[in-house]
Structures are given as structure tokens and as C-alpha cells.
Amino acid sequence: MSKTVATRPQIGIGGCRVSESAKRLVMEVLDSNRLSAGPMIDRFEREIAGLHDRRFGLFTNSGTSALQIALAALKERFGWQDGDEVLVPALTFVATSNVVLYNGLTPVFVDVEPDKYCIDPAQIEQHITPRTRAIMPVHIAGLPCDMDPVLEIASRHGLRVVEDSAESMFVRYRGRPVGSMSDIGCFSTYVAHIITTGVGGFCVTDDTELIVSLKSLMNHGRDSIYTRIDDDAGREGQALFDIADRRFSFVRLGYSYRCTEMEAALGLAQLETREADWQRRQVIARRLCAGLAPLADQLQLPVERDGAEHAWMFFPLVLRGETIPRSAIIQYLEDHQIETRYLLPLLNQPIYRQLFGDLDSRYPVAARLNRRAFYIGCHAGMTDEEVDHILDCFHSFFRNNA
């Protein structure tokens, strides 16, 4: 390994830049002596909900938590039974399927599109049974699923829909933002996502009954009359006593999935730069696509969906053919300080092999991607020089492995 390669900083999948505005907002939180949910979280929830055309937003401590309570709220609302089924894509981050199991439900896998990697609507109906209760499409890498046929199938079969939008924020599908087309949309603000707060996630919905349940589930199952410390502000007399009487009442089994004012402050600061960050991701994605186009015989490049935007949370790639081992290019990129990830393998994970056996023959597209696909970074913190280095490394690798 050359000295240049060894000393180069790693080009990561994602990055975090704490702006002066973020520092100022965090200091406002510290100066207020209030860390539990307050004005920062209220504002963050309103803004995220509004940007996704939703009435209500709820800031949780992770995207996984958001998904878990979304299913829990729907299970309670519609009387689902343990063992009922939720359709999930056969390629996604493991949390999508895990939350189904956490809720005592059964994940049923659906193969994905070979070029866009989202749930394949043409494969959905063959997996619907009398116990199917919901579909959970996942917007992969910032690209929206083909939601119109998903929604049509769900409506025809009386199924609920939860959008796993952890990897996508703000993008639109045929004029509608992700997270707005379902019963509940869920986002992540974990490191490397479109908005980064360190830890965090969101539920968004238009349903008044569901948001009450979600708030309760996030707060140990607490009575919805009191889920934040100022819910009694301005009350007096009987109204105040009613809150005091039920303040420590728990009406369902819930969780401790709350975030603090400091994470919300970080998120609000990032909303200030979201347009510029969005544009930077678009520029980087275009440069990567153009620079790798001469290698299209060796690499399947990402594509966009007609009528949809792309957030480019990361940049997915698939090795064509079987000649070059995926391990060879991963090793080369990592040696040259380019961080990689496999493209969201699920069914071949050790725990999933243990739980469900070998499903590769039933999901050939996901199985191929599990063997041949990977991704690299495409985030606003990347420099032009880093993009050039990535392109140089890909071209160098294929010159030496023709």
C-alpha cells in the first residue's frame, strides 16, 4: 500500500458537520435547563411533518423505534393478532423486518426490482394470504418505491401501509412526498442519513387517533393526557386535578423511545441547509454516474424512477457477471480509503438463515444483489477531490482486472 493511500482520510458512507447554527441552538437548549421534550422538539416535529404534507409528527429516538411503534399502533387499532403477516421487501436494512417480529407479527418477504432495489409491486399479490395485514414498502437509498401500484393493491385487499422512509426525506413521487402516502411514514435521523441528529427518527401521520397512540407507546404506554412535562401548563381546578390524577397512569404496554431537545436542535439547524445539501448530493451523484458510465459493462449503475426524485443517501452499485469477485473490489476500495457497505442484505443474514432457512431460490433478485451489490458514499460533505479519487480507483481497478 502506498503512503498516499495509507495516509488519505477515509471517504465515509456519511458525514456529520456541526454548524455554528447547530452550536447556537444546542446552547439555547442548555441555557434553558430543559432537556425533555419542549419547544425545540415541538418545532422540529411541526417542520418535518409540514415538509412531508402531514398533520402530525413525532420525534423518536431512532427510525427503528418509529417503525416499531407504528406497527404497534396499527396492531392495536385494527385488532391484529400475533402471527398476522406484514409484507416487507427481501432487500432492506434488517430493522424493517425486525420490528415486525418485535410486534409478534410475521414478516413475509417480497422480491425487489433488479434495477431500483425497491419492493417489486408485480411480486406482491402472490404473497398475500388471509392473514396479511399490511405492506411496508422501503424507499431504498433515497429513491421512492413505485407507490401507486402498492397503494392500489393495499386498497383492494384492505391492507394498511407503513412507509419505511429511513433512507429518504423530502423526495417526491409523482408530486407527493415520501411518508405522505401511507397510514404512517417513518424516517431516521441517525448518522449518515439525510438529516443527522446523532440518534433519532420520526413518525408522521394525518390520523388523530394514531398520533395519540404513538405518543403513548413512545412514553411507556402512558395515558395520553400527560406525555410531556408541560401538558399541565395553564390548567387549574378540576382540569389540573384530572391531569394530576392520571399523570402516572399507563394504559398499554409501551417503550422508552424519547429523544431530547439537543437532538432536535441539531435537526433544526440541518433543516436550514437542507436545500444546499440536497443540491450537493445531486451534483455528486451526477458526477459519479457520468464518471462511471464507461464502466457500465462491468458495473450496474443506479437509475432514477420516472416521475420521482432521488435523495441519494448513498450510491448503490452491482457487479455484472460473475468473473470478478465482489470481495476483490471491496478490498481494493477499502485499501484506498473508500468505505463500502453491502447493499442491505437481509435474507442471508445469519439470524435470518436461522429463523427462516435458505430462501435464496424464492427471491432470485435479492439473492443476486446479496452476492454482487454494494454501495459507497454520496453525501454533501464529500469534496470534488474525493469524488475524483473514487472515480480514479474504480477505473484503475477495472484496468487491472479486465
C-alpha positions in Angstrom: 0.0 0.0 0.0 1.4 3.4 -1.0 1.9 6.1 1.5 -0.6 8.3 -0.3 -3.3 5.6 0.1 -2.3 4.9 3.7 -2.5 8.5 4.9 -5.6 9.6 3.0 -8.6 10.2 5.3 -11.4 7.7 4.7 -14.2 8.7 2.4 -17.1 7.6 4.5 -20.6 6.5 3.7 -21.9 9.5 5.5 -20.7 12.5 7.5 -21.7 15.0 10.1 -20.9 18.7 10.1 -21.9 20.6 13.2 -22.6 24.2 12.1 -22.4 27.4 14.0 -26.2 27.5 13.9 -26.3 24.0 15.5 -24.0 25.0 18.3 -26.1 28.1 19.0 -29.3 26.1 19.1 -27.8 23.5 21.4 -26.5 26.2 23.7 -30.1 27.6 23.8 -31.2 24.2 25.0 -28.5 24.0 27.6 -29.2 27.6 28.8 -32.9 26.7 29.1 -32.2 23.9 31.6 -34.7 21.7 29.8 -33.7 18.5 28.0 -37.0 16.7 27.9 -39.4 17.4 25.0 -40.1 21.1 24.7 -40.1 23.9 22.2 -37.2 22.5 20.1 -38.9 19.2 19.6 -42.3 20.8 19.0 -40.8 23.0 16.3 -38.8 20.1 14.7 -41.9 17.9 14.7 -44.0 20.6 13.0 -41.4 21.3 10.4 -40.8 17.7 9.4 -44.5 17.0 9.3 -45.1 20.0 7.2 -42.3 19.3 4.8 -44.0 15.9 4.2 -47.5 17.2 3.9 -48.6 15.6 7.2 -50.7 17.0 10.1 -48.6 15.3 12.9 -45.0 14.5 13.5 -43.5 12.6 16.4 -39.7 12.7 17.1 -38.5 9.3 18.4 -35.0 8.1 19.4 -34.5 6.1 16.2 -36.1 5.2 12.9 -36.3 1.6 14.2 -38.3 2.9 17.2 -40.6 4.8 14.8 -41.3 1.7 12.8 -41.9 -0.4 15.9 -44.5 1.9 17.4 -46.1 2.4 14.0 -46.8 -1.3 13.7 -47.8 -1.5 17.4 -50.3 1.4 17.0 -51.8 -0.2 13.9 -51.9 -3.7 15.5 -53.9 -2.2 18.4 -56.1 0.0 16.3 -57.2 -2.8 13.9 -57.1 -5.8 16.2 -54.3 -7.7 14.6 -53.4 -11.0 16.2 -50.0 -12.4 16.9 -48.7 -14.2 13.9 -50.6 -12.0 11.4 -48.4 -11.1 8.4 -46.7 -7.9 7.1 -45.2 -7.8 3.7 -41.6 -6.5 3.6 -39.0 -6.3 0.8 -36.5 -9.1 0.6 -33.7 -6.5 0.5 -33.7 -3.8 3.2 -32.0 -2.9 6.4 -32.6 -5.6 9.0 -34.6 -3.2 11.2 -37.5 -3.2 8.7 -38.2 -6.9 9.3 -37.0 -7.0 12.9 -39.8 -4.6 14.0 -42.4 -7.0 12.5 -41.0 -9.7 14.8 -40.8 -7.4 17.8 -44.6 -6.9 17.5 -45.4 -10.6 17.4 -46.2 -10.5 13.7 -44.8 -12.5 10.8 -42.7 -10.9 8.1 -43.4 -12.2 4.6 -40.8 -11.3 2.1 -41.3 -9.9 -1.4 -38.6 -9.7 -4.1 -37.3 -6.4 -5.3 -36.8 -4.6 -8.6 -33.5 -5.6 -10.2 -32.5 -2.0 -11.2 -34.1 0.2 -8.4 -33.9 -2.3 -5.5 -37.3 -1.3 -4.0 -40.2 -3.8 -3.4 -41.5 -5.1 -6.7 -45.2 -4.4 -7.0 -45.6 -7.2 -9.5 -44.5 -9.7 -6.9 -46.7 -8.5 -4.0 -50.1 -10.2 -4.6 -48.6 -13.7 -4.8 -47.6 -13.3 -1.2 -50.9 -12.1 0.2 -52.8 -14.6 2.4 -55.9 -14.3 4.6 -53.6 -13.3 7.5 -51.9 -10.4 5.6 -52.5 -7.1 7.4 -50.0 -4.6 6.0 -47.4 -3.7 3.4 -44.2 -2.0 4.4 -42.5 -0.6 1.3 -39.0 0.8 1.8 -37.7 3.8 -0.1 -34.1 2.5 -0.8 -31.1 4.8 -0.9 -33.3 7.9 -1.3 -35.3 6.5 -4.2 -39.1 6.3 -3.7 -40.8 3.0 -4.3 -43.3 2.7 -7.1 -46.1 3.6 -4.7 -49.2 3.9 -6.9 -49.4 0.1 -7.6 -48.5 -0.6 -4.0 -51.3 1.6 -2.7 -53.8 0.2 -5.3 -53.0 -3.4 -4.1 -53.3 -2.4 -0.5 -56.7 -0.7 -1.0 -58.0 -3.6 -3.0 -57.1 -6.1 -0.3 -57.9 -3.9 2.7 -54.3 -3.7 3.9 -52.6 -0.9 5.9 -49.4 0.7 4.6 -46.4 1.9 6.6 -43.7 3.7 4.6 -40.1 2.9 5.8 -38.6 6.2 4.6 -35.5 5.9 6.8 -33.2 6.5 3.8 -35.3 9.1 2.2 -36.5 12.6 3.3 -38.1 15.3 1.3 -38.2 13.4 -2.0 -41.4 13.3 -4.1 -43.1 10.6 -6.0 -45.4 11.9 -8.7 -45.7 15.2 -6.7 -46.3 13.6 -3.3 -43.6 13.5 -0.6 -42.4 10.1 0.8 -44.1 9.4 4.1 -47.4 11.1 3.0 -48.9 8.2 1.1 -49.5 5.7 3.9 -51.1 5.3 7.3 -47.8 6.2 8.9 -44.5 7.3 7.4 -41.3 6.6 9.3 -37.9 8.3 9.0 -34.4 8.1 10.5 -32.1 10.9 11.6 -29.3 8.6 12.5 -25.7 9.3 11.4 -25.3 9.2 7.6 -29.0 9.9 6.9 -30.4 12.9 5.0 -30.9 14.8 8.3 -28.5 13.7 11.0 -29.1 14.3 14.7 -26.8 11.6 16.1 -29.8 9.4 17.2 -33.4 10.0 16.2 -36.3 9.1 14.0 -39.9 10.2 13.1 -43.4 9.0 12.7 -45.7 11.2 10.5 -49.4 10.7 10.1 -52.7 12.5 9.5 -54.6 10.3 11.8 -55.6 11.9 15.2 -56.2 8.6 16.9 -52.9 7.1 15.7 -50.8 10.1 16.8 -52.3 9.7 20.3 -51.4 6.0 20.4 -47.9 6.7 19.0 -47.2 9.3 21.7 -48.4 6.9 24.4 -46.4 4.0 23.0 -43.2 6.1 22.9 -43.7 7.1 26.6 -44.0 3.7 28.3 -47.7 3.4 27.4 -48.6 6.5 29.4 -52.1 7.9 29.5 -52.2 10.4 26.6 -53.4 13.2 29.0 -49.8 13.7 30.1 -46.9 12.7 27.9 -44.8 15.9 28.2 -43.9 17.9 31.3 -45.9 21.0 30.2 -49.1 19.2 29.3 -50.5 20.6 32.6 -49.3 24.2 31.8 -52.1 26.8 32.3 -54.5 24.2 33.8 -56.3 24.8 37.1 -59.1 23.5 39.2 -60.7 20.2 38.1 -58.8 20.2 34.8 -55.5 20.3 36.7 -56.6 17.6 39.1 -57.7 15.3 36.2 -54.1 15.5 34.8 -52.6 15.0 38.3 -54.8 12.0 38.8 -53.9 10.4 35.5 -50.3 11.7 35.2 -48.8 8.4 36.3 -51.4 6.1 34.6 -50.2 3.6 32.0 -52.9 2.3 29.6 -50.9 0.0 27.4 -47.5 -1.7 27.2 -45.1 0.8 25.8 -41.5 1.8 25.4 -39.0 4.5 26.3 -38.3 5.8 22.8 -37.9 9.6 23.5 -35.3 12.0 22.2 -34.1 15.2 23.8 -34.2 18.9 23.0 -30.5 18.7 21.9 -31.1 16.3 19.1 -34.0 18.4 17.9 -31.7 21.5 17.9 -29.2 19.7 15.7 -32.0 18.7 13.3 -33.4 22.2 13.1 -30.0 23.5 12.2 -29.7 21.0 9.4 -33.1 21.9 8.0 -31.6 25.4 7.4 -29.1 23.8 4.9 -31.2 21.0 3.5 -31.7 22.6 0.1 -27.9 23.2 -0.4 -27.1 19.7 0.9 -29.7 18.3 -1.4 -28.2 20.1 -4.4 -24.7 18.9 -3.4 -25.9 15.3 -3.3 -27.4 15.7 -6.8 -24.1 17.1 -8.1 -22.0 14.3 -6.6 -24.5 11.6 -7.9 -24.3 13.1 -11.5 -20.5 13.2 -11.4 -20.3 9.6 -10.2 -22.8 8.4 -12.8 -21.0 10.2 -15.6 -17.6 9.2 -14.4 -18.6 5.5 -14.1 -20.6 5.4 -17.4 -17.6 4.0 -19.3 -17.6 1.0 -16.9 -21.3 0.2 -17.5 -20.3 -3.2 -18.9 -18.8 -4.1 -15.6 -21.0 -2.2 -13.2 -24.7 -1.8 -13.0 -25.2 1.9 -12.2 -28.1 3.3 -10.2 -31.1 4.7 -12.1 -33.8 7.1 -11.2 -37.6 6.4 -11.4 -39.8 8.3 -13.9 -41.8 10.8 -12.0 -39.8 10.6 -8.8 -36.9 12.5 -7.2 -33.8 10.9 -5.7 -32.3 11.9 -2.4 -29.0 9.9 -3.0 -28.5 8.9 0.6 -25.8 6.6 -0.8 -24.7 5.3 -4.2 -25.5 1.7 -5.0 -23.6 -0.5 -7.5 -23.8 -4.0 -8.7 -21.0 -6.1 -10.3 -22.2 -7.6 -13.6 -21.4 -11.1 -14.5 -19.6 -13.5 -12.2 -16.0 -13.1 -13.3 -14.7 -10.6 -10.7 -15.3 -11.5 -7.1 -17.1 -8.8 -5.2 -14.5 -9.3 -2.4 -11.8 -8.1 -4.8 -13.3 -4.7 -5.5 -14.4 -4.2 -1.9 -10.8 -4.9 -0.7 -9.4 -2.5 -3.3 -11.7 0.3 -2.4 -11.2 -0.2 1.3 -7.4 -0.3 0.8 -7.8 3.1 -0.9 -9.8 4.6 1.9 -13.2 4.4 0.3 -15.7 3.0 2.7 -18.2 0.4 1.4 -21.3 -1.4 2.6 -23.1 -4.4 1.1 -26.4 -3.4 -0.3 -28.7 -4.1 2.6 -28.6 -7.9 2.7 -31.4 -9.4 4.7 -32.3 -13.0 3.9 -28.7 -14.2 4.1 -28.0 -12.7 7.5 -27.0 -15.4 10.0 -30.0 -14.7 12.2 -32.4 -14.8 9.3 -31.0 -18.0 8.0 -31.5 -19.4 11.5 -35.1 -18.1 11.6 -36.3 -18.8 8.1 -33.8 -21.1 6.4 -32.3 -20.6 2.9 -34.8 -18.5 0.9 -32.5 -17.6 -2.0 -34.3 -19.7 -4.5 -37.6 -17.9 -3.8 -36.1 -14.5 -4.1 -33.6 -14.6 -7.0 -33.2 -10.8 -7.4 -32.4 -10.2 -3.8 -30.1 -13.3 -3.8 -28.2 -11.9 -6.7 -27.9 -8.5 -5.1 -26.7 -10.1 -1.8 -23.8 -11.6 -3.8 -22.9 -8.8 -6.2 -24.2 -5.4 -4.8 -22.6 -2.8 -2.6 -22.6 0.9 -2.1 -20.4 3.9 -1.5 -21.0 7.4 -0.1 -22.8 10.2 -1.9 -23.2 12.9 0.8 -22.9 16.6 0.9 -19.6 16.6 2.9 -17.7 14.9 0.0 -15.3 17.1 -1.8 -14.7 17.2 -5.6 -11.2 15.8 -5.0 -12.7 12.8 -3.1 -15.1 12.2 -6.0 -12.2 12.3 -8.4 -10.3 9.8 -6.2 -13.3 7.4 -6.2 -13.6 7.5 -10.0 -9.8 7.0 -10.4 -9.9 4.0 -8.1 -12.8 2.4 -10.0 -11.1 2.9 -13.4 -7.8 1.7 -12.0 -9.3 -1.5 -10.6 -11.1 -2.5 -13.8 -8.0 -1.7 -15.9 -6.1 -4.2 -13.7 -8.9 -6.7 -13.6 -10.1 -6.8 -17.2 
